[in-house]
Amino acid sequence: MSLQFITDSEGKTTGVFIPIKEWNKIKDKYAEINNENVDIPQWQMDEVRERLEEYENKPSIGLNFNQAMDDIESEL
């Protein structure tokens, strides 16, 4: 597979380009990938909205992603 990685100005990978022929092969192999409509329960949407509002009101409650991942991995 000839993937092309897209990076930002800092060199971080931000996306992947998959040639259409290869994408079509993936879709043929994994038919369920075409099921784009996912029903999200209302309680889950409410929870996300609540957390976003909480973060918008107090951004300092956010965690550093890398630190959070390090903490999780150290507990494994």
Helices and strands as residue ranges (DSSP letters): E 4-7, E 13-17, H 20-29, G 31-34, H 42-57, G 59-61, H 65-74
